[in-house]
Amino acid sequence: MKVSIFAFAVNDKFPIDIAHRHYQRYLKDDWEYVLFNDAADPKMEAAIDAIARRNLVRSVRVPQSIHTFGHAGIFRRRRLINPSEAFANTVNWAVREYATEAGLETVVLTHADVFPYCDVRVSGIVQNKLVASTVEFRCVDGAEWCYLYPALTMINMKALKDPAELDFSVEPGLDVGGRTKDFLRKHASSVRVLTRQLVRDLVGEPAFSPFLEYFAADLAICGEHHIDAGWLCEGFYHYGAGSQWNATNPAAVKGHKKRMDLFVNYFADAV
């Protein structure tokens, strides 16, 4: 089974080269790494492509025509693109168009700051399921919903009869992947839910002693500057910056720099 890692980038703030080297070191499947360049700014698009070329990574340009102005609130009033809606559009395009046309076997939808930290096989995680994925839970107007969140979503494309049925669009009160609540409800027995473990809950656990020094230092920075740390799941580590990159609070900005300096110093030569 060939595994295609789909990572998505809208900026060059995370060191994709480090993530890619960890895939090379730890992923034991037959695999490829595809970086989807979704930058809106031409200069950022070029910067991401340059990173891909330096690291011999395939870069696929996401057609910006798939993005539309936000459908709610301030995004609609100011004719701005909602980042969540944009990411959902990109993920849907990657699965329904790119993966389908390329005839790919297994696709892993993931953030650019997610990578394996130990030996792992995607085939062993997906097994015979249609999908294995991290999920989100939300309560909206008294209704409880669980849906796939593509921070780490593994899709058996050969078993998925209708890719259009897997819709990662946003719904009111739900984030990216909100509309997959219908897919999850219909195919519950064919979906493996991947459980995330917050780093803050794991520090001190003997099994994670090789990373204890890094995690403890990272948590100290996050606590001092009131920002979130990451999580672990099935042998993958999510650094966990997300929308925090856009913070305007000076303390948070300082915290992000300290976090990234720590990360680069620790992981740059780790593989």
Order of alpha helices (4+ residues) and beta strands (2+ residues): beta-alpha-beta-alpha-beta-alpha-alpha-beta-beta-alpha-beta-beta-alpha-beta-beta-alpha-alpha-beta-beta-alpha
